[in-house]
Amino acid sequence: MPEITETAEIGVNTDVLWKEIGGFGAVGDWHPMLERLDISAVGGRTTRTARGKDGSEQVERLVEFDPSGHVYQYTMEQSALPVRDYAGEFRIEPVGAGASRVIWSAHFELAEDADGRAIERVRQFLHSGTENLKTRYGPIPGYDYGTSHVAHSPVTLSDLRALEHSVGWTAQDAEALKMAADVLSDQAEALVDSWRAQIGAQPHLAKWFVGPDFKPDEAYKAAVKKRFVQWVIDTCTRPRDQAWLDYQEEIGLRHTPVKKNKTEQAQTPELVPLRYLIAFTAPVVLGAKDFLAKKGHNARDIERMHAAWTKSVLLEIALWSRPYARGQLW
Ligand code: HEM
């Protein structure tokens, strides 16, 4: 019995990705070979009828749907493909807090009139779906974490351990931050939106996103936002090693004339003054608490996660301040 599995690694949290692509009817939105898809649910029997761009029609019946396990199974009821006893499974697994693996598999028997290309045609269908997901959720432009495009931080790992000590970092904080990763990863965009709203409401902050035509540079804002959302997840999940230190240096620089605007070739003012980075830490720290409380954790765990988040952000702001300071003054 031929069996086919196609996979895609996507840099999106599993719960978020499942909501976007995991519905039995959702494949019609993201599969490039499909023209349209209709769902029908009659008497406990759910089917989807997919019409291909080549005019073909395929009817599949839902057998099992498990949203908490991020998986569904289905069988083929009708198809132009020369196959029978076709059973498929669509599954999304977490790969850390901010990434997922999509696993789409099928096994089937070949029909008597099948030629040698039948297996390839099934593979092609699954493959073009997973490839399109990779394109759709491709790498974030300008997010150069761990690459040679990033500045090298002159801060040593032992300097970093001393700073961690100064913010009072403990093993318990590390545990709490892991918990915060689960709580925040599918809320990261909403969290960033809440901060963005505060920046937008203060002209003296909003001006650092304004172009030469005196209007907000929307393309710049959108591009930076994706990296800001990723930063929320990174803050909770990335190990504090040399690559992490280097990206802290890079983020600091991207607020200064050395690198601001460079990633997007934007033409907004060239400096976010250090004092605003420090002052805006208050909303970034305090505003996270409501989001940490949204997933039903007890008050003690919320406090622990909030303390770990606060220490982590302060540690980062301390590192981002380095490119602003002269020599030994840092
Ligand atoms: C605690 C405070 C702040 C945090 C946590 C923060 C975080 C970030 C992050 C993560 C990025 C993207 C870095 C990357 O490219 O990967 C970024 C970029 C940026 N931030 Fe901030 N930021 C803060 C304060 C501010 C303030 C007060 C402003 C002023 C409105 C500001 C304006 C910008 C701008 C304009 C960029 C884009 C820089 C560029 O690449 O051209 N930030 N910030």
Residues whose N, C-alpha, C, O or C-beta is under 5 A from the ligand:
A	BS01	HEM	G142 I199 L205 A206 W208 V224 R227 F228 W231 I251 R254 H255 K259 K260 N261 K262 T263 V272 Y276 L277 F280 T281 V284
